[in-house]
Structure formats: structure tokens, C-alpha cells
Amino acid sequence: MEEFAVVIIGAGPAGGQCARQLAQQGVRVLLVEQHSNFSQNNYSSAASPLETMALFDLPPGVVARYWRNLAIAATEKEQIWYSDQPRGVVFDFAKLRQFLADTVTKAGGQVWLGHRFWGYQQVGDGLEVTLRRSSKNSLSSDSVEKVEKVTVKTQVLIDATGSKRAVINCGQPKATDNNQYYRGIGTEYLITVDETTHQRFADTLVFFLGYRWSPQGYSWIFPMDNHQLKVGTAIFAGQHRYLGELKPLRSYTEAIIRDYLKLEKSQYHLEEIHGSVLDYAVNQGDTYHRGSVLAIGDAVSTVNFLGGEGIRHGMQGANIAVPFVADYLRGHVQAFEKYEQAMKAHFAEPWQRTEKLSQRVYLEFGDRQIDLGVTYLSYLRYDDVLDLLFHYRFDRIYGGITPLLLKKVAQFSQQCRQWLRKLSP
Ligand SMILES: Cc1cc2nc3c(=O)[nH]c(=O)nc-3n(C[C@H](O)[C@H](O)[C@H](O)COP(=O)(O)OP(=O)(O)OC[C@H]3O[C@@H](n4cnc5c(N)ncnc54)[C@H](O)[C@@H]3O)c2cc1C
């Protein structure tokens, strides 16, 4: 039986980053992924602010497109902020995860694709982890799928299976059965469009809010390379204060392609449809550790529910976990309480504020309120909007008050002048 110091289940951004850091520190690490390559499960829209590149030392090769501008379209109001400099990236999600896995191998770690986590048990002072490897025998005429059981031994087991929480909840009652989770459901179309349409959106992230485009959630158009665009919709599960039953998710995405991009079905090529479900624990209510098992990334709700951004935060959470894992392996600590505290110190405050705001915007606001919100945002400087959306700096919202008041004063004085002109003989 092969032995490792750390086994990480799930080669998403969090698992990949964690394995990369540990392997680079010389830890004997195994990264396990159920899919046999990274083009499977290529579900994320993968937009991020520019700082993510430097923060995690990522190469330009993982970027599908740099974005400069940001637009928000609501039912009646649309606002766009322009920049002549790149403000962020849209990752090629498959290439990002492949890059992380490759750095693990280069640093001496192992990556096993096509292996599914099945269970674990404590044996002596370590854990035995059971995986299922499935392989198709291409030489046999019926190409029967063969499933083999593989067991490895480890000191630390890390759950990086995202919202599935397959490891930390293994053998436990299903955590999402209680109401302590918010659920987001997202689907996305990857489409190839003509040169002119691509040029119009090549540098811009477009978000849609409001009942016309995306009731009870938000939609988006993100640029990719090769004349491709990602067009998707996410809804916030639950009963909206004003809305009744929603249409199937796809119909909102198709309406954006038809009515916003102005493309009929014959005018674009649908490359694939992908999507996923995100379960987010309210108030950081996840299980972070159980003995020598700990969870990172979306398995502990590092995704921010306001805009569904989770890549950067999952990788940041992995960076937080790594020193605690290293200390555990050196025998300096026997448990992972301090890891949980460090995660909460980093995430709790902004996450609790954004989860409340998400609940209000997606489940309680009327359409007029959303339009008014976008109108107000139009008074903010671009940097403040980015700070608000990507750094959850809600104090930035006050930056719009002065320009809004100045505009109102200007309008009022113009009305007074017109009124006085009418009065004058
Ligand atoms: C439609 C949609 C759009 C999104 N858009 C963005 C965006 O624009 N920007 C952004 O930053 N974030 C976005 N997100 C969120 C972001 O993709 C996630 O928050 C992020 O990928 C979480 O990383 P992770 O590593 O924790 O989990 P994941 O990326 O979910 O990775 C978990 C991995 O574990 C593997 N796995 C699961 N179970 C097992 C098992 N039993 N055995 C072995 N392997 C297993 C999975 O196959 C997967 O590869 C989006 C999410 C959705 C659903």
C-alpha cells in the first residue's frame, strides 16, 4: 500500500493550490480527482480580478481573456464602466486546474486522475483511504468499464471536493438536509459567435440583474478566446417575496443570447452546456476538521455568494490551511482548531455581510429596487465599484452620494432657472 503524508481529494482550484504548496515544501502529497481529465467538469465561468494572477503566481497561459470593462444591465437601467487597462481575467478553468496539477507533479507530488474517493478509516495513527479507479478496456470488444479498489495510507486527509463535501461528511448525516445552507444553481452556455459580436464583448464582463433578464439571481456574458463567449444564469434557491414559479434556467440564458446579443440559433455555435450546484453554509456553519481530516475550498463555503466568485477564495483558503498541515506533520499540533479559527478570522466578517445582502437582492428585492440600485451604482467611480464587487468594501457605496447630490442640486437649479424664466415678463 502506498503511503503519503497528505492525500487531497478533489483537484479544483482549492485542492490543486493546496497540493502545489505542500509539494513545493517537499511534503509527500497525493492529489486525487474523480474525472480523468480537466476538460470534464469544466463548469466554472472563472472570472477573477487581476490581482489573482500575482497573488497565486499564475502564468498567462491559464488565462482565456483579460477584461477591462464592467457592465451591469437591469430591467430598465444599464451602466458600463470603462478602463484602458486590464482589470481582471477570465480563466480557462481546465488550463488553470491542469497548471496546478502539473506544478504538483513537477515538485515531486503525485496526481491521480480518474480516481473517486470512496471512504476512509482510522488505522493506528494514520488513515487508510479507499479510492475507486475506473478504466475502460479499449482492447475488449464490449469495452466494459472495470472498477478497481485502491487503498492508500496517509497522515492527513483533505476534503477539496467542493460543494459535495464528500470526505468531511463521509459517514455523517447529509448536512444539506437542514436549512442552514443557501443553494445556488448555475448553468452556462459556451458559444462561438461571429467576429463582430465577439469584438463587442471581448473586453467586458456583463452582469444581468432584475426580473427582465434574471429573476431571483444573476446572469452574465464573459469573454473567452477563439471567438467564444460564456453566457450563463444562476438562481438563488428559495421562495422569492414577489415572484412565483421560475422558468427553467436555460430559458433565461437563451433569452440573453436572443434578445441581448441579438443572435438567432443559426447565428452561433453551442459548444457545450455545463453547470453546477453550490451549497453554501450560512454563518460559516461547515465542519472544518474532524480528527486528521480537514476541509478547504467550497467544502467550507469559501465561495462568495453575492457574485458566485470562488476560485480566488478557494485558493486563499488553501494557503491558509497549508501552514497548519505542515505544523501537524511536524508534530507541533495535534488538531486543526486553529485552522478553523484562522479561516473564520479571514472570511467570517465579509462573508456574513455578503450573505445577508445576497438574500435581500436575490429573494426580497422588487424589480424597481434593483433598477434604482444600478442607477445609484452609476454614480460610483469604477475603482469603487470593483472594490465593492470584488473586495466586499461596502463603505465604497457612500462614494456615490456626493455625485448624486451634486447632480440633484444641478437639476434643481436648472428647474429653478426655467421656472424664473417663465415668470419673468
Ligand atoms: C456556473 C458557475 C459559475 C461560476 N463562475 C465563477 C466565476 O466566474 N469566478 C469564480 O471565481 N468562481 C466561479 N464559480 C465558483 C467556483 O468555480 C468555485 O467556487 C470553485 O471552483 C471552488 O473550488 P474548489 O476547489 O473548492 O471546488 P471545485 O472546483 O468544485 O472542485 C472540486 C473537485 O473535486 C472533485 N470531486 C468531487 N467529488 C469527488 C470524489 N468523490 N472523488 C474525487 N474527486 C471528487 C470534483 O470533480 C472537482 O474537480 C462558479 C460556479 C458555478 C457553479
The ligand as an SDF file (V2000), in Angstrom:
LIG
                    3D

 53 58  0  0  0  0  0  0  0  0999 V2000
  -21.9730   28.1260  -13.0300 C   0  0  0  0  0  0  0  0  0  0  0  0
  -20.8630   28.5970  -12.1090 C   0  0  0  0  0  0  0  0  0  0  0  0
  -20.1040   29.6980  -12.4670 C   0  0  0  0  0  0  0  0  0  0  0  0
  -19.0630   30.1490  -11.6340 C   0  0  0  0  0  0  0  0  0  0  0  0
  -18.3310   31.2300  -12.0060 N   0  0  0  0  0  0  0  0  0  0  0  0
  -17.2930   31.6540  -11.2470 C   0  0  0  0  0  0  0  0  0  0  0  0
  -16.5020   32.7670  -11.6470 C   0  0  0  0  0  0  0  0  0  0  0  0
  -16.7750   33.4190  -12.6690 O   0  0  0  0  0  0  0  0  0  0  0  0
  -15.4280   33.1030  -10.8760 N   0  0  0  0  0  0  0  0  0  0  0  0
  -15.1130   32.4260   -9.7400 C   0  0  0  0  0  0  0  0  0  0  0  0
  -14.1300   32.7720   -9.0730 O   0  0  0  0  0  0  0  0  0  0  0  0
  -15.8790   31.3910   -9.3120 N   0  0  0  0  0  0  0  0  0  0  0  0
  -16.9490   30.9880  -10.0490 C   0  0  0  0  0  0  0  0  0  0  0  0
  -17.7090   29.9230   -9.6370 N   0  0  0  0  0  0  0  0  0  0  0  0
  -17.3780   29.2610   -8.3680 C   0  0  0  0  0  0  0  0  0  0  0  0
  -16.0620   28.4870   -8.4640 C   0  0  0  0  0  0  0  0  0  0  0  0
  -15.9950   27.7530   -9.6600 O   0  0  0  0  0  0  0  0  0  0  0  0
  -15.9490   27.5650   -7.2620 C   0  0  0  0  0  0  0  0  0  0  0  0
  -16.2000   28.3050   -6.0890 O   0  0  0  0  0  0  0  0  0  0  0  0
  -14.5410   26.9580   -7.2040 C   0  0  0  0  0  0  0  0  0  0  0  0
  -14.2910   26.1960   -8.3550 O   0  0  0  0  0  0  0  0  0  0  0  0
  -14.4170   26.1010   -5.9430 C   0  0  0  0  0  0  0  0  0  0  0  0
  -13.1850   25.4480   -5.9460 O   0  0  0  0  0  0  0  0  0  0  0  0
  -12.9810   24.1060   -5.1260 P   0  0  0  0  0  0  0  0  0  0  0  0
  -11.6350   23.6210   -5.4920 O   0  0  0  0  0  0  0  0  0  0  0  0
  -13.3250   24.3090   -3.7080 O   0  0  0  0  0  0  0  0  0  0  0  0
  -14.1030   23.0910   -5.6740 O   0  0  0  0  0  0  0  0  0  0  0  0
  -14.3860   22.5510   -7.1410 P   0  0  0  0  0  0  0  0  0  0  0  0
  -13.8990   23.4820   -8.1810 O   0  0  0  0  0  0  0  0  0  0  0  0
  -15.8280   22.1710   -7.1430 O   0  0  0  0  0  0  0  0  0  0  0  0
  -13.5120   21.2440   -7.2430 O   0  0  0  0  0  0  0  0  0  0  0  0
  -13.8470   20.0660   -6.5610 C   0  0  0  0  0  0  0  0  0  0  0  0
  -13.2370   18.8900   -7.2930 C   0  0  0  0  0  0  0  0  0  0  0  0
  -13.4600   17.7010   -6.5340 O   0  0  0  0  0  0  0  0  0  0  0  0
  -13.7650   16.6340   -7.3980 C   0  0  0  0  0  0  0  0  0  0  0  0
  -14.5100   15.6230   -6.6590 N   0  0  0  0  0  0  0  0  0  0  0  0
  -15.7630   15.7370   -6.1190 C   0  0  0  0  0  0  0  0  0  0  0  0
  -16.1150   14.5840   -5.5030 N   0  0  0  0  0  0  0  0  0  0  0  0
  -15.0620   13.7440   -5.6310 C   0  0  0  0  0  0  0  0  0  0  0  0
  -14.8310   12.4070   -5.2070 C   0  0  0  0  0  0  0  0  0  0  0  0
  -15.7390   11.7080   -4.5190 N   0  0  0  0  0  0  0  0  0  0  0  0
  -13.6480   11.8370   -5.5230 N   0  0  0  0  0  0  0  0  0  0  0  0
  -12.7040   12.5280   -6.2360 C   0  0  0  0  0  0  0  0  0  0  0  0
  -12.8850   13.7950   -6.6570 N   0  0  0  0  0  0  0  0  0  0  0  0
  -14.0410   14.3970   -6.3570 C   0  0  0  0  0  0  0  0  0  0  0  0
  -14.6000   17.3210   -8.4820 C   0  0  0  0  0  0  0  0  0  0  0  0
  -14.6370   16.5460   -9.6580 O   0  0  0  0  0  0  0  0  0  0  0  0
  -13.8740   18.6410   -8.6550 C   0  0  0  0  0  0  0  0  0  0  0  0
  -12.8790   18.5840   -9.6440 O   0  0  0  0  0  0  0  0  0  0  0  0
  -18.7700   29.4740  -10.4230 C   0  0  0  0  0  0  0  0  0  0  0  0
  -19.5440   28.3640  -10.0650 C   0  0  0  0  0  0  0  0  0  0  0  0
  -20.5840   27.9270  -10.8790 C   0  0  0  0  0  0  0  0  0  0  0  0
  -21.3930   26.7430  -10.4640 C   0  0  0  0  0  0  0  0  0  0  0  0
  1  2  1  0
  2  3  1  0
  2 52  2  0
  3  4  2  0
  4  5  1  0
  4 50  1  0
  5  6  2  0
  6  7  1  0
  6 13  1  0
  7  8  2  0
  7  9  1  0
  9 10  1  0
 10 11  2  0
 10 12  1  0
 12 13  2  0
 13 14  1  0
 14 15  1  0
 14 50  1  0
 15 16  1  0
 16 17  1  0
 16 18  1  0
 18 19  1  0
 18 20  1  0
 20 21  1  0
 20 22  1  0
 22 23  1  0
 23 24  1  0
 24 25  2  0
 24 26  1  0
 24 27  1  0
 27 28  1  0
 28 29  2  0
 28 30  1  0
 28 31  1  0
 31 32  1  0
 32 33  1  0
 33 34  1  0
 33 48  1  0
 34 35  1  0
 35 36  1  0
 35 46  1  0
 36 37  1  0
 36 45  1  0
 37 38  2  0
 38 39  1  0
 39 40  1  0
 39 45  2  0
 40 41  1  0
 40 42  2  0
 42 43  1  0
 43 44  2  0
 44 45  1  0
 46 47  1  0
 46 48  1  0
 48 49  1  0
 50 51  2  0
 51 52  1  0
 52 53  1  0
M  END
$$$$
